[in-house]
């Protein structure tokens, strides 16, 4: 496979993941479009065009993750960029909007099965993908991991009563992103002595299915920081937590 870079973007059949995949392909990168539903992944890859390859990848399923890693190994032999983008805000089908979501997401009343289901996607999923893809990243001479989080996961921010995020912090989505931030830090520490770089990014509030299309930013605008960091070269920094444009987010 002749290409300057090989990338995997999870949750790339729609929203910011698809936008990122398209922009990376425009750079000449070969992108594996990770999708839980292969039909949707193939449709997205077809829309993106040459350089995009649909890959069945359910981040909550160990067999799917292992098969995806094997496919990348066979097709490319390495992975230069892993973007853990797949995420879930809720798995409840009867939650109609963000206001209702927040009303039913209080620590005292939120269903534990809902918390577990979202954490499976947002926390355990990225860790499982990281473990499976690490050998492929080690085979690269310029490897980078970008984990897509949320400013809601910044404990330093939400602990401040004056923060606009203070009263929206919940044990399901927001706390899962705080946990993802902690896991990202463990990856950064583990890989400090290696050439693999790790970055954490908080995108904009995208108007996507993740938030029931109640976001305030276009997908293009919301994805800008993820795209910027994903394009980092070998001399760009590791260990950063930023939002657009390069603004440092407190942990």
C-alpha positions as CSV (number, residue, x, y, z in Angstrom):
1,X,0.0,0.0,0.0
2,X,1.7,3.1,-1.2
3,X,0.8,6.1,0.9
4,X,2.4,8.7,3.1
5,X,0.3,7.7,6.1
6,X,-2.1,4.9,7.2
7,X,-4.9,6.0,9.6
8,X,-7.7,4.4,11.5
9,X,-10.6,6.6,12.6
10,X,-13.2,4.9,14.8
11,X,-16.9,6.0,14.5
12,X,-16.1,7.4,11.0
13,X,-19.3,6.6,9.1
14,X,-20.9,9.9,10.1
15,X,-20.3,13.2,11.9
16,X,-16.9,14.4,12.9
17,X,-15.3,11.0,12.2
18,X,-16.4,11.1,8.6
19,X,-15.3,14.7,8.3
20,X,-11.9,13.9,9.7
21,X,-11.5,10.8,7.4
22,X,-12.4,12.9,4.3
23,X,-9.8,15.6,5.2
24,X,-7.1,13.1,5.9
25,X,-7.8,11.4,2.6
26,X,-7.5,14.8,0.9
27,X,-4.0,14.9,2.3
28,X,-3.1,11.6,0.6
29,X,-3.6,9.5,3.7
30,X,-5.1,6.0,3.4
31,X,-7.9,5.9,6.0
32,X,-9.6,2.9,7.5
33,X,-13.2,4.1,8.1
34,X,-14.1,2.3,11.3
35,X,-17.9,1.7,11.6
36,X,-20.0,-0.5,13.8
37,X,-22.4,-1.0,10.9
38,X,-20.4,-2.1,7.8
39,X,-23.0,-1.0,5.3
40,X,-22.9,2.5,6.7
41,X,-19.1,2.4,6.7
42,X,-19.0,1.3,3.1
43,X,-21.4,4.1,2.1
44,X,-19.3,6.7,3.9
45,X,-16.1,5.4,2.3
46,X,-17.7,5.5,-1.1
47,X,-18.7,9.2,-0.5
48,X,-15.2,10.0,0.7
49,X,-13.6,8.4,-2.3
50,X,-10.3,6.8,-3.2
51,X,-8.1,6.3,-0.1
52,X,-11.0,5.5,2.2
53,X,-11.6,1.8,3.1
54,X,-14.6,0.7,5.2
55,X,-13.6,-1.4,8.2
56,X,-16.1,-3.2,10.5
57,X,-15.2,-2.1,14.0
58,X,-17.5,-2.2,17.0
59,X,-15.4,-0.7,19.9
60,X,-17.4,-2.7,22.4
61,X,-16.8,-6.1,20.8
62,X,-13.4,-7.8,21.3
63,X,-13.8,-10.0,18.3
64,X,-14.5,-7.1,16.0
65,X,-11.5,-5.2,17.3
66,X,-9.2,-8.1,16.8
67,X,-10.5,-8.7,13.3
68,X,-10.0,-5.0,12.5
69,X,-6.4,-5.1,13.7
70,X,-5.7,-8.2,11.6
71,X,-7.2,-6.5,8.5
72,X,-5.0,-3.5,8.9
73,X,-2.0,-5.7,9.5
74,X,-2.7,-7.7,6.3
75,X,-3.5,-4.6,4.1
76,X,-1.0,-2.1,5.4
77,X,1.4,-3.7,7.9
78,X,1.4,-0.7,10.2
79,X,-0.7,2.1,11.6
80,X,0.6,5.7,11.6
81,X,-2.4,7.4,13.1
82,X,-5.1,6.1,15.5
83,X,-8.0,8.4,16.2
84,X,-10.4,7.2,18.9
85,X,-13.4,9.1,17.8
86,X,-16.3,6.7,18.4
87,X,-18.5,7.9,21.2
88,X,-22.0,7.8,22.7
89,X,-23.9,10.3,24.8
90,X,-26.7,8.0,25.7
91,X,-28.1,4.6,24.7
92,X,-31.6,5.5,26.0
93,X,-34.1,5.5,23.1
94,X,-36.7,7.5,25.0
95,X,-34.6,10.6,25.7
96,X,-35.9,13.3,23.4
97,X,-33.4,16.2,23.8
98,X,-30.5,17.4,25.9
99,X,-32.7,19.0,28.5
100,X,-34.4,15.7,29.2
101,X,-31.1,13.9,29.1
102,X,-29.7,16.2,31.8
103,X,-32.9,15.8,33.9
104,X,-32.6,12.0,34.0
105,X,-28.8,11.9,34.3
106,X,-28.4,13.0,37.9
107,X,-26.1,10.8,40.0
108,X,-29.0,9.9,42.4
109,X,-31.3,8.7,39.7
110,X,-29.4,7.7,36.5
111,X,-29.9,4.0,35.6
112,X,-26.7,2.1,36.1
113,X,-27.2,0.1,33.0
114,X,-27.2,3.4,31.0
115,X,-23.9,4.5,32.7
116,X,-22.3,1.1,31.9
117,X,-23.4,1.1,28.3
118,X,-22.0,4.6,27.6
119,X,-18.8,3.8,29.4
120,X,-18.4,0.7,27.3
121,X,-18.2,2.9,24.2
122,X,-16.4,6.0,25.6
123,X,-13.9,4.5,28.1
124,X,-13.4,0.7,27.6
125,X,-13.7,1.0,23.8
126,X,-10.8,3.3,23.3
127,X,-8.6,1.3,25.7
128,X,-9.5,-1.9,23.9
129,X,-8.7,-0.4,20.5
130,X,-5.4,1.1,21.9
131,X,-4.3,-2.3,23.1
132,X,-5.2,-4.0,19.8
133,X,-3.6,-1.4,17.6
134,X,-0.4,-0.7,19.6
135,X,1.7,-3.4,17.8
136,X,0.7,-1.8,14.5
137,X,1.6,1.7,15.8
138,X,4.9,0.4,17.0
139,X,5.6,-0.8,13.4
140,X,5.4,2.9,12.3
141,X,8.3,5.3,12.2
142,X,5.9,8.2,12.9
143,X,2.9,7.1,15.0
144,X,0.3,9.2,16.8
145,X,-2.8,8.5,18.8
146,X,-5.5,11.2,19.0
147,X,-8.3,10.6,21.6
148,X,-11.4,12.7,21.0
149,X,-12.9,13.8,24.4
150,X,-15.0,16.8,25.6
151,X,-14.3,19.9,27.6
152,X,-17.0,18.4,29.9
153,X,-14.4,15.9,31.0
154,X,-12.1,18.6,32.3
155,X,-12.4,18.1,36.1
156,X,-10.5,21.4,36.7
157,X,-13.1,23.2,34.6
158,X,-16.3,21.6,35.9
159,X,-15.2,21.9,39.5
160,X,-15.5,25.7,39.2
161,X,-19.0,26.8,40.1
162,X,-18.6,29.7,37.7
163,X,-18.0,27.4,34.7
164,X,-20.7,27.1,32.2
165,X,-20.1,23.3,32.3
166,X,-20.5,23.1,36.1
167,X,-24.2,22.2,36.2
168,X,-24.0,19.9,33.2
169,X,-21.5,17.5,34.6
170,X,-23.2,14.0,34.8
171,X,-22.1,10.5,35.7
172,X,-22.8,9.1,32.2
173,X,-21.3,11.1,29.3
174,X,-19.3,13.8,31.1
175,X,-17.8,11.5,33.7
176,X,-17.0,9.0,30.9
177,X,-14.9,11.7,29.2
178,X,-13.1,12.5,32.4
179,X,-12.3,8.8,32.6
180,X,-11.1,8.8,29.0
181,X,-8.9,11.7,29.9
182,X,-7.4,9.7,32.7
183,X,-6.8,6.7,30.4
184,X,-5.2,9.0,27.8
185,X,-2.8,10.1,30.5
186,X,-1.9,6.5,31.2
187,X,-1.2,6.0,27.5
188,X,1.0,9.2,27.5
189,X,3.0,8.0,30.4
190,X,3.4,4.5,29.1
191,X,4.6,5.8,25.7
192,X,6.9,8.6,27.0
193,X,10.0,6.6,26.2
194,X,8.8,5.6,22.8
195,X,8.4,7.4,19.5
196,X,4.6,7.1,19.7
197,X,2.9,10.4,20.4
198,X,-0.5,10.9,22.2
199,X,-2.8,13.9,22.1
200,X,-6.2,14.6,23.6
201,X,-8.6,16.9,21.8
202,X,-11.9,18.6,22.8
203,X,-13.8,19.4,19.6
204,X,-16.5,21.9,19.1
205,X,-20.2,21.3,20.0
206,X,-21.0,19.6,16.7
207,X,-24.5,19.4,15.3
208,X,-24.5,15.6,15.0
209,X,-26.5,12.5,16.1
210,X,-24.4,12.3,19.2
211,X,-26.3,15.3,20.7
212,X,-29.6,14.7,18.9
213,X,-28.6,17.4,16.4
214,X,-28.7,20.1,19.0
215,X,-25.1,21.2,18.5
216,X,-24.2,24.8,17.8
217,X,-21.3,24.2,15.5
218,X,-21.2,22.8,12.0
219,X,-19.4,19.4,11.7
220,X,-16.6,21.2,9.8
221,X,-16.1,23.8,12.5
222,X,-16.4,21.3,15.4
223,X,-13.8,19.0,13.8
224,X,-11.2,21.6,13.1
225,X,-9.0,20.9,16.2
226,X,-9.2,17.2,15.7
227,X,-8.1,17.6,12.1
228,X,-5.3,20.0,13.0
229,X,-3.9,17.7,15.6
230,X,-4.4,14.6,13.4
231,X,-2.2,16.3,10.8
232,X,0.7,16.7,13.2
233,X,4.0,15.6,11.9
234,X,6.9,13.8,13.7
235,X,8.2,17.1,15.2
236,X,4.9,18.2,16.6
237,X,4.2,17.8,20.4
238,X,2.9,14.9,22.4
239,X,1.0,15.0,25.7
240,X,-1.3,17.9,24.8
241,X,-4.9,18.5,25.7
242,X,-6.4,21.3,23.4
243,X,-9.4,22.8,21.9
244,X,-9.5,25.1,18.8
245,X,-7.1,26.6,18.0
246,X,-4.4,25.0,20.2
247,X,-6.0,26.5,23.3
248,X,-4.9,24.4,26.3
249,X,-7.7,22.7,28.2
250,X,-7.0,22.0,31.9
251,X,-7.1,18.4,33.0
